[in-house]
Amino acid sequence: MKTTAINDLDLAHWEAYGDVITDSLWLLGPRANHGTHTPEYWGNFVPQIPYQAMRRFTRPGELVLDPFAGLGTTLIEAQRLGRFAIGAELVPGVAERARRLLGLEENPYGVRTELLVGDSADPATAHRVREMMAQWGFSSAQLLILHPPYHDIIRFSEDPRDLSNAPTEKAFYEGFERVVMNFAPLLDPGRFLVLVIGDKYTRGEWIPLGFRTMERVLRHGFRLKSICVKDIQENRGKRGQYRLWRYRALKGNFYIFKHEYVMFFERKK
């Protein structure tokens, strides 16, 4: 079988992969709910994103890291696809719920997944991840997925280390960059980091969190490969209120957020 270096797609039969997205506009529709994936946690990203990232940029048996694991979307999808995965989550109760979901998910390929409780902005957490990688026989990872809070749009905990509690926009970027600094060295050169993030409004001004965090990633040995724009389905806060938000947009001279970014970076060799 002919394969590319970083996935198992047989390019002699490239037309067979209709499930693999190659365009930059991602109209994914509703959140996938297969397996033990659940929408119960505010801010959980859709399983379609880690699915696409793993299909394009990993092979079965390789290792995926997620420093903002939440309820384990990346880890659940990795287990389903036969990829090993290690995640880190700051909030103990969220991590425990994610572990229960992982335990209920089928594991047809017999891979290992683990969720650690810790602050990914703390080098000690990355050290624990590296130790676990070594125990599993990995000296490095092949994919790094980052889905941080969109600053203070949703407060995920009372913990002051939580990036959703960062007191200023500057502090948010600095905390995010510390996570990149801690985890980028764990990634193989030539492999991919995926950043999933949206923007926000503050006092009537559009705050481009996506592009400002993008710049923070680029400082640490990465080159930008793609910026994909993903559609946002109506979220809980706006559910059933489209007419109201449309009125507010017309009155306030702004546009309603209907997208977020999925950015792909390659670690320089």
N, C-alpha and C positions, 0 to 999 in steps of 0.2 A: 504493500500500500504506500502510495506517495503521501507524505504529510509535510506540513509546514513545521518549522522548528518549535512553535509554541502552542500548537493544538493538534488534534487528531483528525482534522477535516481532510478528506481525500479529494484533492483538487482535480483529480481526473474525473470526478463525478460532482463537481461543484454545484451543479444545478439541483442536486438532490436536497440541499440544505435550505429549504424554504423557511425554516424556523429561525434562521440566523440573520439578524439585521445587519445590513451594510450601509444604510442611509443614515443621515444625521438627524432626521426628523422622526422621533419615536412616538407614534400614536398607539400606545399600548392598551388603551381602554381600561376597564375596571381591574382592580387588583386581583391577581391570581390567588385562588384559595385552595390549591391542591395540597395534599399532605397535611401537615400540622401547622402550616402557615396561618396566621391569625391577624386580623386588623385591629385587635383590641387595644393595641398600644399606640398612642398618638405619636406620629413621627416615624413609625415603621415604614421603610420604603418597600416598593413592590418587588416580589420575588423575581419578576421578569428581568430586573436589572442585573442581579448577580448571575442569573441563568445565562444571559447574553454575554456577560464578561467572562464567565468560566468557559463557555463554549468557544469563544473566539481566542482566548488568551491563556488557556491551560489545557493540559492533557490529564486523563484519568490517572489517579495516584499521586498527583502533585499537590502542593500545599498552598492554601489560601489563608490570609490573615485579615482580620477585621477589628480594628481598635475601637470602633463605636458599635458594638455588637447588638445592643438593644435586646429585643426578644428573639434574636438569633436567626433572622431572615437569611443572612449569608451562610451561616453554618448549616441550617436545614437544607438549603439548596445544594450546598457542597456535598452533604451526605447523600442526597438523592442522585447526584451526578458522579459519585465515586471520587471526590476530591477530599483530601484531608483538610481540616480547617481548625484554626485557633482564633478565638475572639476574646476581647476584653470589654468589660462593662463596669461602669462606675457604681451603679446602684445595686446593692445586693439583692433586693427583692425582685428586681427585673431579671437579674442573672439567674436566680433560682427558678423563676417561671420559664425562662428560656431553656434551662437544662431539662425541665420536665417535658417541654415540647420536643426537644431533641431526643429524649428517651423514648417518646412515643412514635417518632418518625421511623419509617422503614430504612434499613441499611443494607441494600442489596449487594453492595460491593465490599462490605466489611471494612470500611475506612474508619478512622478515628476522628472525632471532633471533640473539642474541649472549650469551655467558656470560663475564663478567669475573672475574678472580681478585682478591679484595680483601676487606677487613674492612668490613662494612656499618655498623659502629658508628663508623667513621672518616669524617669529612666528605669526605675526599679521594675515597673510593669513590663517594659520591653525586655528587660533581663530575664524575668520569669518566663516570658514567651520564648525567648531564645533557649532557655534551659529545657523547656518542654519540647521544642523542635529537636534538640539534640537527643532527647530520650526517644523520640520517634524515628531518629535516623536522618533528620533533615539538617543540613548546614545553612540553608537559606530557603526562602519562600519564592513562589512563582507568580503570585498575584496578591496585591494589596488593595483592599476596598475601604474607602473612607466615606462614611455618611454621617457627618457631624451635625449637631443642632444648627439650625439657621439662626444663630445667636439667640435672641430672647423671644422669638416668635412663640415658642412653646417652652414652658418651664418644666423640665423633666424631674427635678428633685429640689431639695433644699440645700444640697451640698454646695458650698462655695467653689469647689473645684470643677463643678459641672459647667461646661462652656455656655449652657443656656442661662447661667447666672453671672456671666462675665459682666462686670459693672460698666464697661465701655466697649465700643466697637473695637478700639485698639487692643484692649485686653483679650477680646475674643480672638482676633487674628494671632496674637502672640501665643495664646494657649493652643490654638490649632497648629501653629507652626512647630511648637514643641512636640506635638504628636508626630508630625511629619519627620522631624529630626530623629525621634526615637525609633521609628519603624522603617524608614527608608533604608537604613543599612541592612535590614533583614531581608531585603528583596534582591533577587538575582539581577545583575546588570542585563539590560536587554529585555527585561520583563516589565509588566505593566502595573501602574497605580491607577485606580479608578476613583474619581471624586464625584460624589452625588450631592448636589446642593442647590438651593434656590436663593432668590433675593428677598428683600423685605422693604417695606415703607416705614419711615420714621418722620413724623411731623410733616407729612405731605411730600417727602423727598424719597425718591427711589434709591435704595442703598444696594450697590452691586456686590453682595457678598460673594457671588460666584467668581467674578473676575478678580476680586481682591484676594480670595483664598487661592485661586489659580496662580497668582503671582508668588504667593508664599511657597507653593509646591515647586515652582520653577527655580527657586533659589537653591534647591538641594539636589542638584544633579539629575534633573529630569528635562525631557523635551516634550512639548505638547504635540500629540498626534491627532486628536479629534475633540471637537466640542459638539456633543449631541444635545438636542433640545427635546425633552420629554413632556408630553401632555400631562396636565394635572386634572384628575377628575374632581368633582365637587367635594370639598373636604367637610369634616363634621361642623366646623364653625360656620360654614356658609350653606350647609345643606338646606335645600328648600327655600333659599333666600336670594335666588339669582336676580329676581326683579328688583329687590332692594339694593343689591350691590351694583346693578346696572345703573340705577338712579344715582347712587352715590358717586359712581365713576363719572357720569355725565356732569354732575354738580361740582365735583372736586377736581376735574380736569386730570384724571389719571386713568390708567388701564388696569383691569382686574388680572391678577396673576393667574395664568393658565398653563405655566410651564416651569420646569426646573432643568438644571443642567446635569448631564452625565459626561464628565470630562475624562479623557484617556491620556495618560502620560507614560512615556517609556523611560526607564532608568538608563542613563547614558552608560555605555560600555567604557 
